[in-house]
Amino acid sequence: MKYMSCTEAADKSGISARRVQKLCEGERIPGVSKSGSMWLIPKNVEKPIDGRTKREGAG
């Protein structure tokens, strides 16, 4: 499996690297693992749904 860094995931998703780190810490991105102080994020992972906003159709 190929991995990317938080910075690469942030660029791919259009969010900040710090937000990606927080999503990893909160186990919101499937398949992540930590090697030392670096998060390893699978290259094929989708951007998780942002739980801070309302989803369309939810009510």
Secondary structure, DSSP 8 states (H G I E B T S, - for coil): --EE-HHHHHHHHTS-HHHHHHHHHTT-STT-EEETTEEEEETT------TTS--TT--
